[in-house]
Amino acid sequence: MALSNLKVEVADSGPCERTLSVTIQPEAVRDEREKVLSDFRKKARIEGFRPGKAPRKLIAGRFAEAIKVEVLQNVINAGCAQALEQEKIQPLTRPTVQKVDLSEDDELSFVASVEVPPQIKLKRYTKFKVENRVHTITDRDVDEALENLRDRQARFIPKEGAAEAGDYLVIDFAVLDEEGGSQPANERKNQLVMAGHEDPTALFSHRLVGLTEGENQRVDIDFPEDYPDGSLQGKKVGYRVDVRGVRVKTLPELDDHFAAQVSPAENLEGLKELIRQNLQHEVDQRARRRLEDEIFRLIIEANPFDVPASLVGSAVRRQVENARKQYPDQQIDGEEIARIARPVAEFSIKREYLIREIAGQEKIEAAPADFEARIQEYAGQLNKPVDEVRGDFRSAEAAGQLRALILTEKVVQFLLENNDIKKVEEDLD
């Protein structure tokens, strides 16, 4: 539906919002009313008349409200679309329409609000002084990782008699309510728990010392006012504990046989070298992400801008939904997760906008040659035919995602090369 003589006034109603005041001429409304009336006449079933033969006046009177609703909906939708195109506005959201007014002479006016991308004026995004905090893996780091790996290979051997400090118990337990009962959400089965943990605040663990297989008892714990977990401070909590068994933890010997069992390495020294390489890769990747985040943080500080609330809201809702899916048995505090997720979402969205803006200013693009090179790279990594991998990116969505990834990497590389980065050695946290 093309609308002639469309009148549009645009106002900034927020950092990322535009309000359009639209006026549509009476002729367009009347033409649409005639069209809708004809459609109703064709479809209406009126007693005494064949389909499509009922008088127009009868149809107009009987279906007046439904005809008016459809006319307004059609004309407003067309008016919004044409107004946005006419004013060269690219909306991020569907228009929110308010203040609809149809005058007696059929002139239609309304106000439509839409969210739009932010207007970014980049003043500075290079020559920042940034620290790249790195760490070179030490023998101590390797030894700690090796001990952790050894611990994960531990065996738990059944033991007769009472549990001593350092032993483990296989238990079913439940948090009791005031009446001594429990709810399924507060019950756990087949839990392996250490007795007499060395941490002085592990009060539940301390109460397991002395228990034996088959024992069933209630354990009451008075948590002190200064207990680290704020939800337990000053509370008395009762537990029902059913002991299924007592276990002694045994660790494997650190030798060549152990190395061959847990890795491709042929001996213990080879395992240590493999651990060193993996740890170094991990800390290097973490340092790189931290460096990139710091550069974008400085750019955002130097070039402040707002981002659309709808994008932030969608990202936050996804985080809350993901938390609920990940922990279906737990009571998730959606408001708290949203509070934590919001600044992260805002930063991520600003980063995406900055990447596109910098790419435009520096004429950085994901060229066809870059796309093909990445296909070749993936084929080599996956040991698959190039045509097969290329087929995986045949859809517009998949190809678009890959181009966005390539563009992001190229912009990030540009920023790394055009800012003053100082490498600083630090210890692992």
GINOR-V135726 format. One record per residue. N is the residue number from 1. OMEGA is omega as a letter, one per 40 degrees, with the letter a starting at -180 (none if undefined). Layout:
BEGIN
N;OMEGA, N;OMEGA
END
This chain:
BEGIN
1;i, 2;a, 3;i, 4;i, 5;i, 6;i, 7;a, 8;i, 9;a, 10;i, 11;i, 12;a, 13;i, 14;a, 15;a, 16;a, 17;i, 18;i, 19;a, 20;i, 21;a, 22;i, 23;a, 24;a, 25;a, 26;a, 27;a, 28;i, 29;a, 30;i, 31;a, 32;i, 33;i, 34;i, 35;a, 36;i, 37;i, 38;i, 39;i, 40;a, 41;a, 42;a, 43;a, 44;i, 45;a, 46;a, 47;i, 48;a, 49;i, 50;i, 51;i, 52;a, 53;i, 54;i, 55;i, 56;a, 57;i, 58;i, 59;a, 60;a, 61;a, 62;a, 63;a, 64;a, 65;a, 66;i, 67;a, 68;a, 69;a, 70;i, 71;a, 72;a, 73;a, 74;a, 75;i, 76;i, 77;i, 78;i, 79;i, 80;a, 81;a, 82;i, 83;i, 84;i, 85;a, 86;a, 87;i, 88;i, 89;i, 90;a, 91;i, 92;a, 93;i, 94;a, 95;i, 96;a, 97;i, 98;i, 99;i, 100;a, 101;i, 102;a, 103;a, 104;i, 105;i, 106;i, 107;a, 108;i, 109;i, 110;i, 111;a, 112;i, 113;i, 114;i, 115;a, 116;i, 117;i, 118;i, 119;a, 120;i, 121;a, 122;i, 123;a, 124;i, 125;i, 126;i, 127;i, 128;i, 129;a, 130;i, 131;i, 132;a, 133;a, 134;i, 135;i, 136;a, 137;a, 138;i, 139;i, 140;i, 141;a, 142;a, 143;i, 144;i, 145;i, 146;i, 147;i, 148;i, 149;i, 150;a, 151;a, 152;i, 153;a, 154;i, 155;a, 156;a, 157;i, 158;a, 159;i, 160;i, 161;a, 162;i, 163;i, 164;i, 165;a, 166;i, 167;i, 168;i, 169;i, 170;a, 171;i, 172;i, 173;i, 174;i, 175;a, 176;i, 177;a, 178;i, 179;a, 180;i, 181;a, 182;i, 183;a, 184;a, 185;a, 186;a, 187;i, 188;a, 189;i, 190;i, 191;i, 192;a, 193;i, 194;i, 195;i, 196;i, 197;a, 198;i, 199;a, 200;i, 201;a, 202;a, 203;i, 204;i, 205;a, 206;a, 207;i, 208;i, 209;i, 210;i, 211;a, 212;i, 213;i, 214;a, 215;a, 216;a, 217;i, 218;i, 219;i, 220;a, 221;i, 222;a, 223;a, 224;a, 225;a, 226;a, 227;a, 228;i, 229;a, 230;a, 231;a, 232;a, 233;i, 234;a, 235;i, 236;a, 237;i, 238;i, 239;i, 240;a, 241;i, 242;a, 243;i, 244;i, 245;i, 246;a, 247;i, 248;a, 249;i, 250;a, 251;i, 252;i, 253;i, 254;a, 255;a, 256;i, 257;i, 258;a, 259;a, 260;a, 261;a, 262;a, 263;i, 264;a, 265;a, 266;a, 267;a, 268;i, 269;i, 270;i, 271;i, 272;i, 273;i, 274;i, 275;a, 276;a, 277;a, 278;i, 279;a, 280;i, 281;a, 282;a, 283;i, 284;i, 285;i, 286;i, 287;i, 288;i, 289;i, 290;i, 291;i, 292;i, 293;a, 294;i, 295;i, 296;i, 297;i, 298;i, 299;i, 300;i, 301;a, 302;a, 303;a, 304;i, 305;i, 306;i, 307;a, 308;a, 309;a, 310;i, 311;i, 312;a, 313;i, 314;i, 315;i, 316;i, 317;i, 318;i, 319;i, 320;i, 321;i, 322;i, 323;a, 324;i, 325;a, 326;a, 327;a, 328;a, 329;a, 330;i, 331;a, 332;i, 333;a, 334;a, 335;a, 336;i, 337;i, 338;i, 339;a, 340;a, 341;a, 342;a, 343;i, 344;i, 345;i, 346;i, 347;a, 348;a, 349;i, 350;i, 351;i, 352;i, 353;i, 354;i, 355;i, 356;a, 357;i, 358;i, 359;i, 360;a, 361;a, 362;a, 363;i, 364;a, 365;i, 366;a, 367;i, 368;i, 369;i, 370;i, 371;a, 372;i, 373;a, 374;i, 375;i, 376;a, 377;i, 378;i, 379;i, 380;a, 381;a, 382;a, 383;i, 384;i, 385;a, 386;a, 387;i, 388;i, 389;i, 390;i, 391;i, 392;a, 393;a, 394;a, 395;a, 396;a, 397;a, 398;i, 399;i, 400;i, 401;i, 402;i, 403;i, 404;i, 405;i, 406;i, 407;i, 408;a, 409;a, 410;i, 411;i, 412;i, 413;i, 414;a, 415;i, 416;a, 417;a, 418;i, 419;a, 420;a, 421;a, 422;a, 423;a, 424;i, 425;i, 426;i, 427;i, 428;i, 429;none
END
